[in-house]
Amino acid sequence: MKTQFHQAWMLVLIGTVIFTGCQPTQPFYFKESGDLSLYLDKATDIEYPDVDHARLYEVDNTEAPFTISDPFEMDESRIWNLSLEEAVANSLKNSKAIRTAGGNAVFRVIPGTTLTSQAIPTNLITRNDGTPTIYDPALVSSDPQFGVEGALSEFDAQLNASFNWDRIDRPQNFATGNPFFLSQFGQNLATANVELTKKAATGTQWSLRQNNTYDYNNRGSLIYPSSWLANVEMEARHPLLRGSGVQVNRVNVMLARIREDVSIADFETNIRNLVSDVEESYWQLYFAYHNLEAAKTGRDSALVTWRRVHALMVNGAEGGEAEKEAQARQQYFEFRSRTEGALRDLYKAEGSLRYFMGLAATDGRLVRPTSEPTDAWVAFDWFQIHDEALSRSPELRRQSWRIKQREIEMITARNQLLPQMDAVALYRFLGLGDQLISGNRDGKNFNEINSKAWDVLTEGDYQEYTLGLEFSMPIGFRQELAGVRNVQLQIAREKAVMEDMELEVSHLLTDTIRDLDSNYSLVQTNLNRLIAADKEVDSVQAAYDAGTVTLDLLLDAQRRRSDAQIAYFQALIEYNIAIKDVHLRKGSLLDYNGVFLSEGPWPEKAYFDAQGHARRRSASHYVDYGYTRPAVISRGSVPQGGISHGHVEEGTIIYEGDVPTEGEVINTPTPAKIPTSLDAVSLEPPTETKVAGKPAQSKSELDWNKLGLNELVSEVRQSKSTPQPTSAPKLMSSRVVKSVSHESGQNPTPAKTTATASGWQAAKR
């Protein structure tokens, strides 16, 4: 019966294993509620952080952007007339995170044209951890480990205290019956220590300690079973070789100061690059408006021509052949595509300027530059600006601080080659008693019952002292010699980098001077080209109306006039950017734009404390540290302002005389100085020019109100259908901008830089 039962049980177990499978199962719980809210089926997930962050007003209130399909409605109330000084002021005011493209705003040249469009930098998104901010100098200064205050804390007094209670109950390996030794030792031991230490600038370690010891044990040979031992000791430990002297002990403070100066140089570089980007974006927006006007001028002229040819073709008259109509229509659409592209580039340039100013991408207004670029010749003294570039460049100043940092590190490295030899002096007052201290002094000595340890200590009967020397030295100084060699190589590297950086600055300044001179010549040449092209269009138009020239000559003349107008304004803008680049390379761009940097206000309590420290130092006795005094690491403040902005030649660009009369023979001024090596290739125009027809004006004002954006908008909205040559819009004549020199003492008011305890900020005043 039992055998059958065992067999049945085995069959049940085998069946259970077969049907359930060999896999783990969840346990069974009698009181399971079924609430699985704490069950998670994944370890990580994409989640939003619990951060309360308020967006900028410019972000939350950004409107829909202007596009070619939905362009800007021209309304003078929606035009934001912005000067260059205001653009720089807005950028500095809105730059907690410094948005910069490195000092040269990124422009993309469209293949096959002279048009450019500006790209928005993505540094804040792609490399936000390395984004410069106004808080960087303050962050370096307040670093608890490598900041100036952190380094000075090494000389702060330190207060240390400890208290321990020990209970000892230990059997002793002594023979029983010996009256001097106990077979079981019991003790209550309490220690309390207070220590005040301070490291001096010379390397001396001063210490003042107070130690209390309570001892209660079962030894029979004691006067009383419990006793208090109190002592006060003073110790001085002075290094005689390694670590001796003010110079080596203040190395960390000097290195922290240098790191702060490096961060200030970086801050200045980033602010300078931001101002450079703003100015370049401003002039590019100025060019975008004129580029749009030039495209509209060509488009309107082509439209008038197409309508005339189309009318001749409809009437079957001569000059209305199909190929001529197609040719005129093709040129119209070519200029129309240029106009649409120019409008697109204008929106991009306006958005780029808004980006560098820290404003909303669109706010319903369109920024329009009001500052005029200069067309006056600006001359710089080469040797003066070359020396200025080598002395005022923030990059070179930053590298100089790096060299000084390595030289100071050499002080520590060489000091490590000395052995460690310390002179130690300790003096101690002590007292022993039945009790520690009381408010009434009874004069009992330590061997009397109820004696006080502090009473005995203050009587001064028990004094101890220690004098000694401690010496240690590694054999061979292998690690220390390697450290000196490493610092020597770092100094050599930093100096080599400094030399090549100076060479690069010299090369960059040379290129900017060449660009300045060549762009000025291009401005003159393209102005003459523009006036000639405008005259050519008038002449060919009259000849075409008279039937003496063919249509293709008129179309080519109109195209050349549009190209000449674009080339002139592009050369004019590049000339002003070249002036900006000269100041950028010689380290005076901030002064040129009326910006200077300074530390902002501290709390009033900081000034009060600083004045108190100065008065206390003035009333104290001066100690001359002699040869251990720290060496000089700075040559004084960097001057801001009062530098050379270049000499502006009086007058403006001249085209064969200011206002030549009809039939007058005049002399053409040399547009630029030609190097002697190019004498074999004649680059100068003829010495005499016959001016005929109507007088040619050298310059004229650009009428912004007649830029024609309304007409362009109305036509773009109908661009999906081919326009029919029925009625021509008003033809806009080409214009040349009249410039006001930015170099003629019209610099804006210097900006005031505010810096708080949390960071620096450059702002226009």
Helices and strands as residue ranges (DSSP letters): H 2-20, H 57-60, G 76-78, E 79-82, H 84-93, E 107-109, E 116-118, H 123-126, G 128-130, H 136-141, H 148-152, G 153-155, E 158-171, E 184-199, E 205-217, E 226-239, H 246-249, H 251-315, H 322-357, E 366-369, E 378-379, H 382-392, H 394-415, E 420-433, H 453-459, E 463-472, H 478-546, H 551-585, H 589-592, H 604-619, G 626-628, E 647-648, E 665-667, G 676-678, E 688-690, G 704-706, H 709-717, E 752-756, E 759-763
